[in-house]
């Protein structure tokens, strides 16, 4: 007779997930110590919520004491093309693969809610669903459930899906059989560590977010340290380098969900066009996109850093035109970019 767990996995696949594994909320005893060490070293930067909610983020069992099982789901967003190919295009901006279309939070959460409703109907109990917006240690739980393992870049890696997948979880009061935890399959490979443009990995399995381009372009408020600006290249929202070079991606296939396929206007967006966005135009262009949440000022700041790194004298006038922007961080980025391009033009002459 087919069990509830087996039917659950089948239902998860029919909802569009690519993997479904289970663990217990208390299966990650290593998390509190690792989180404390991360925060104590200041690696969290301006992400104060990591320090303030350590009790929940470090202990999933404390988040909802009644929960007995955690259902971990993976959904692929593997790109069709190599995202690193655009890093050499000096007049365009590169956007992290996950943010080139609809906000994945909305898409994944809808699937989670449908699966949770199905589970209640079939097995009873109570459920709570989470996708990246609550203090849940999703990656350690994913490893404990057998979804994948945390690679040396700290992200979850799967033997079947590579590095390109979103993670969601369903906590339930039902007592469901857990799956075996996954083991580390990185071996001696350090491709993800060596590729990092800003040397954000102090050691394997350790990330200093303060140097991570994903953190700098999305979470960091205010000016970015000038030494790091020069290393950001044309990355204007997130960075995929450490994911893209993972050898396990050779087993990944392109995402089935069309909402994760890149929008035409985000495949190779011109820096000059993006720099000209005012707040209204920014909100209109990125409606429904995760990019919208960082706001026009932070986004244009990133674009100006990319312009400064472009070495394209033709973009000097774009940077110069924003040197008196009402936002002081944007104005600072514009002056930095204009100066860099002046120097580039002088060297060319």
C-alpha positions in Angstrom: 0.0 0.0 0.0 1.3 3.4 -1.0 2.2 5.5 2.1 1.2 9.1 2.8 4.8 10.1 2.3 5.0 8.5 -1.1 1.8 10.2 -2.2 3.2 13.5 -0.8 6.3 13.2 -3.0 4.2 12.4 -6.1 2.0 15.4 -5.3 5.0 17.7 -4.9 6.2 16.6 -8.4 2.8 17.2 -9.9 2.8 20.7 -8.4 6.0 21.5 -10.3 8.7 20.9 -7.7 11.8 19.0 -8.8 12.7 17.3 -5.5 10.9 16.6 -2.2 12.7 15.3 0.9 12.0 15.2 4.6 13.8 15.8 7.9 13.0 16.7 11.5 13.1 20.3 12.8 15.8 19.3 15.3 18.1 17.6 12.8 20.4 20.7 12.5 22.1 21.0 15.9 25.2 22.5 14.3 23.4 25.7 13.1 23.3 27.8 16.4 27.1 27.6 16.8 27.8 28.4 13.1 25.3 31.2 13.1 26.8 32.7 16.3 30.3 32.5 14.8 29.1 34.2 11.6 27.5 37.1 13.5 30.4 37.4 16.0 32.8 38.0 13.1 30.6 40.6 11.6 30.2 38.7 8.4 26.4 39.5 8.3 27.2 43.2 7.6 24.0 45.3 7.7 21.7 42.3 7.8 20.8 43.0 11.5 17.9 40.5 11.4 20.4 37.7 11.4 21.8 38.9 14.7 18.4 39.8 16.2 16.6 36.5 15.5 19.4 34.0 16.1 17.1 32.0 18.5 14.7 31.1 15.7 17.1 31.0 12.8 19.5 28.8 14.8 16.8 26.4 16.0 13.9 25.5 13.7 12.3 23.5 16.5 11.9 26.8 18.5 10.2 28.5 15.5 7.2 26.2 15.9 7.6 23.7 18.8 4.6 21.6 17.7 6.1 20.7 14.3 7.3 17.1 13.9 8.4 17.0 10.3 9.9 19.4 7.7 9.2 18.9 4.1 12.0 20.4 2.0 11.2 21.2 -1.7 13.5 22.2 -4.5 12.5 23.9 -7.7 15.0 24.4 -10.6 15.7 27.8 -12.2 18.6 26.6 -14.3 19.3 29.1 -17.1 19.5 28.2 -20.8 22.8 30.0 -21.3 26.0 30.6 -19.3 25.4 33.7 -17.2 29.1 34.5 -17.1 29.3 35.0 -20.8 27.9 38.6 -20.4 30.5 39.7 -17.9 32.8 40.8 -20.8 30.1 43.0 -22.3 31.1 46.4 -21.0 28.1 48.5 -21.9 25.4 46.1 -20.4 24.5 45.2 -16.9 24.3 41.6 -15.7 21.4 40.5 -13.4 21.5 37.4 -11.3 19.7 34.5 -13.1 17.0 34.2 -10.4 16.0 37.8 -10.8 15.5 38.0 -14.5 11.8 37.6 -14.5 9.0 37.2 -11.8 9.8 37.2 -8.1 10.3 33.5 -7.2 8.9 34.0 -3.7 5.4 34.4 -5.1 5.7 31.4 -7.5 7.2 29.0 -5.0 4.9 30.0 -2.1 1.8 29.4 -4.2 3.1 25.9 -4.9 3.9 25.3 -1.2 0.4 26.5 -0.2 -1.3 24.1 -2.7 0.9 21.2 -1.5 0.1 22.1 2.2 -3.6 22.2 1.5 -3.4 18.8 -0.1 -1.5 17.4 2.9 -4.1 18.6 5.3 -6.8 17.1 3.2 -5.0 13.7 3.1 -3.4 13.4 6.5 -4.8 16.1 8.7 -2.5 18.0 11.1 -1.4 21.6 10.9 1.1 23.2 8.5 3.2 26.3 8.0 5.0 27.2 4.7 8.2 29.2 4.3 10.3 30.4 1.4 13.3 32.6 2.2 11.3 35.3 4.1 11.3 33.8 7.6 14.0 32.9 10.1 14.4 29.3 8.8 17.9 27.8 8.1 16.8 26.4 4.8 20.1 25.2 3.5 21.1 23.2 6.6 17.6 21.7 6.7 17.9 20.9 3.0 21.1 19.0 3.7 19.6 17.2 6.7 16.7 16.1 4.4 18.9 14.9 1.6 18.0 17.6 -0.8 21.7 18.5 -1.4 24.7 19.5 0.6 26.2 22.9 1.4 29.1 23.4 -0.9 32.2 25.4 -0.2 30.4 28.5 -1.3 27.8 27.8 1.4 24.9 27.3 -1.1 23.1 24.0 -1.5 24.3 21.8 -4.3 22.4 18.8 -5.7 23.7 15.9 -7.6 20.7 16.1 -9.9 20.0 19.9 -10.0 23.4 21.4 -9.6 23.4 24.8 -7.9 20.4 26.3 -9.7 17.3 25.7 -7.5 15.0 27.5 -5.1 14.3 26.1 -1.7 10.9 26.0 0.1 9.7 24.3 3.2 6.5 23.0 4.8 6.5 22.5 8.5 3.9 20.1 9.8 2.7 18.5 13.0 2.4 15.2 11.2 5.1 12.6 12.0 6.5 11.6 8.6 9.4 9.4 7.9 12.6 11.4 7.3 15.1 10.8 4.5 18.8 10.2 4.9 20.9 13.3 5.1 23.1 14.2 2.1 26.9 14.0 2.4 29.4 16.5 0.9 30.5 15.7 -2.7 32.7 18.7 -3.3 35.9 16.7 -2.8 39.1 18.8 -3.5 37.3 21.1 -5.9 37.5 24.8 -5.1 36.3 26.4 -8.3 33.6 28.4 -6.5 36.1 29.8 -4.0 38.7 30.8 -6.7 36.2 32.5 -9.0 34.9 35.0 -6.5 35.8 38.5 -7.8 35.9 40.0 -4.3 37.5 37.2 -2.3 34.4 36.8 -0.2 35.3 33.4 1.1 37.7 33.5 4.1 37.8 29.7 4.0 35.8 26.8 2.5 32.2 26.9 3.8 32.6 30.4 5.2 31.2 33.5 3.6 32.0 37.1 4.5 28.8 38.8 3.2 30.4 42.2 3.5 32.5 41.3 0.4 29.9 39.4 -1.5 28.6 41.1 -4.6 25.1 39.7 -4.1 25.1 41.3 -0.6 26.7 44.6 -1.8 24.2 45.1 -4.7 21.1 44.0 -2.8 21.4 44.4 0.9 24.1 47.0 1.5 22.8 50.5 2.0 25.0 53.5 1.2 28.3 53.8 -0.7 30.3 50.6 -1.4 33.9 50.6 -0.5 35.9 51.9 -3.5 38.2 48.8 -3.6 35.2 46.6 -3.9 33.4 48.8 -6.5 36.2 48.2 -8.9 35.8 44.4 -8.6 32.0 44.4 -9.2 32.4 44.7 -12.9 29.0 45.0 -14.6 27.1 43.0 -12.0 24.2 45.3 -11.1 22.0 42.9 -9.1 23.4 39.8 -7.5 26.3 37.6 -8.7 26.2 34.1 -10.0 29.9 33.3 -10.4 30.3 30.8 -7.6 27.1 29.0 -8.7 27.9 29.1 -12.4 31.3 27.4 -12.2 30.1 24.4 -10.1 30.9 21.1 -11.9 27.7 19.6 -10.7 25.7 21.9 -13.0 26.5 19.5 -15.9 23.6 17.4 -14.7 21.1 20.3 -14.5 18.5 20.9 -17.2 16.8 24.2 -18.1 14.0 25.3 -15.8 10.6 24.1 -16.7 8.8 27.1 -15.2 8.6 29.9 -17.9 8.4 32.5 -15.1 12.0 31.8 -14.4 13.1 32.3 -18.0 14.8 35.6 -18.6 12.7 38.6 -19.8 13.9 40.0 -23.0 14.7 43.4 -21.5 16.9 41.8 -18.8 19.0 39.5 -21.0 21.4 42.3 -22.0 20.1 45.6 -20.6 22.0 48.7 -21.6 23.7 50.5 -18.7 22.9 53.9 -20.3 19.2 53.1 -20.3 19.1 51.8 -16.8 21.0 54.8 -15.4 18.3 57.1 -16.7 15.4 55.5 -14.7 13.6 57.8 -12.3 11.6 56.3 -9.4 8.4 56.0 -11.4 10.1 54.4 -14.4 12.0 52.1 -12.2 8.9 50.9 -10.4 7.1 50.4 -13.7 10.0 48.5 -15.4 10.5 46.1 -12.4 6.9 45.6 -11.3 6.6 41.9 -10.1 10.4 41.6 -10.1 12.6 41.0 -7.0 14.7 43.9 -8.2 12.0 46.3 -7.3 12.5 45.8 -3.6 15.9 47.5 -3.5 14.5 50.8 -4.9 15.6 53.1 -7.7 18.5 54.8 -5.8 20.3 51.6 -4.8 19.8 50.1 -8.3 21.1 53.2 -10.1 24.1 53.2 -7.7 24.9 49.7 -8.9 24.5 50.7 -12.5 26.9 53.6 -12.0 29.5 51.4 -10.5 29.2 49.2 -13.6 29.5 52.3 -15.8 32.6 53.3 -13.9 34.1 49.8 -14.5 33.1 49.7 -18.2 36.1 51.7 -19.5 33.7 53.1 -22.1 34.3 56.9 -22.6 30.9 57.1 -24.4 29.2 56.5 -21.0 31.0 59.5 -19.3 28.1 61.9 -20.1 25.6 59.4 -18.5 27.6 59.4 -15.3 28.3 63.1 -15.4 24.6 63.8 -15.7 23.9 62.1 -12.3 26.7 63.8 -10.3 24.1 66.1 -8.7 21.4 63.5 -8.2 19.2 64.2 -5.1 20.3 60.9 -3.6 23.8 61.4 -2.1 24.9 57.8 -2.7 23.9 58.0 -6.4 25.7 61.3 -6.7 28.8 59.8 -5.1 28.7 56.7 -7.5 28.2 59.1 -10.5 31.2 61.2 -9.6 33.3 58.0 -9.0 32.2 56.6 -12.4 32.8 59.9 -14.2 36.3 60.1 -12.8 37.1 56.5 -13.7 36.0 57.1 -17.3 38.0 60.4 -17.5 41.0 58.4 -16.5 40.2 55.7 -19.1 39.8 58.3 -21.8 43.1 59.9 -20.9 44.9 56.6 -21.0 43.4 55.9 -24.4 44.5 59.3 -25.7 
